[in-house]
């Protein structure tokens, strides 16, 4: 998957800040970064300051504050996200609404190997019909089927994803997102990041866990966010999010899972 997502950018920025402030080199992939939202107000949180405190002979909070200060001096960064040190040395990262929506647009348009868009729905190139497969978890099945049904309905109501919709979304990057929208997008971003860095080690377990998290986030979104009967700007944005979810549910599914029956 060819997508520069926020988590990787944040990890690289924090690694550069640590190098600048402490002359300590850390691989960006080693920077801990977890989704903090909606449990916390922050979109992401990192405990890297606690992890390197023994190497620097400083308190975690001192390290976190130095990292946050270094990052905040980069105006290109602060226009997209803010970083804050607090507590015992945690780093909380807050993405701007505009940056979140840009990520939404980029993620929908980013290609995934082996997956194509046909008549508005994402599908694997080599589709096979296997109705005897009993391994599909009901919540995944329901979430995926709902995505497909909503996308079809959107096209019937002229709010499907096309050149016009892409242009409309790019014009309304600052529209306020609902918490359930943000949670669903962050789960999709986590999967995009995983797909870029996936290894064979424990692949099945990781894909199963991510499929479950994405299905849970989608059903919360579906329960709390209306798709139709809202302004066109909101409807377009939410259809983009549903399309991304359909694509990544398909991409992250363990190999034995077949969603072709819902296309």
ABEGO torsion letter per residue (X at the ends): XBBBBAAAAAAAAAAAAAAAAAGBBBBAAABBBBBAOAABABABBBAAAAAAAAAAGBBAAAAAAAAAAAAAABAAAAAABBBBBBEAGBBBBBBBAAAAAAAAAAAAABBBBGBBBBGGBBBBABBBBBAABAABBAAAAAAAAAAAAAAAAAAAAGABBBAAAAAAAAAAAABBBBAAAAAAAAAAAAAAAAAAABBABGAAAAAAAAAAAAAAAAAAAAAABBABGBBAAAAAAAAAAAAAAAAAAAAABBAABBAAAAX
